[in-house]
Amino acid sequence: MKKLLILLFIGLGSMTINAQADTTPLKGKVTIEVDGLACPFCAYGLEKNLKQIDGVESIDINIDEGSVLLGITKGKQTSKNVVLEKIKEAGFTPGDIKKENDG
């Protein structure tokens, strides 16, 4: 039983380290997959959280595709980790992030 608990704590510790380590800068426009978007109320809650991020100038949520197109003000950037945390705080599971062409 002790070995199981030790392995569990080691596993949880490594997940926390990996989740906190991603400070990759995001700038321009990015599309983020979001699991759990089901209705306009869901989209509103997510938008409300994403608006709190400094530098976000546009948010386009597509409920049918389960994605968010996030526009970051030119000359500014935010970290990938900040965006992922705001999505989680809204109660959703973030997926892949893809850089969009700005032109």
Steps between C-alpha positions, in 0.01 A plus 500: 500500500785741584660437160172582326466829688861593428453430129179702500670802659796475263262486203297798619814699567634446150165598346504826694855580393417436133182709514682798652803482272334614175564872467503489119402848379181532299454797268291590198206266444474148639228236488451293813297179514269498803315190622167553671353791304133419463293819505511881486511515880817286493651734241414803714676355805809418296506842334470670839814318622701556183426875507697519826825425315708811434545558128198303375322717243257252342329175592300299248345186649367231268275272705442252214873446443594525868761764436604854584676743267696730727648825369783657695575870456785569258824551690374310806517136600378272774623163617340176389468402865290810584254422218473133596440588865222748413329230292525253789371761748191537281438125538623376162777275375744673266636309203744580222606856426570594139656826375289665230627701205449870571477604140 
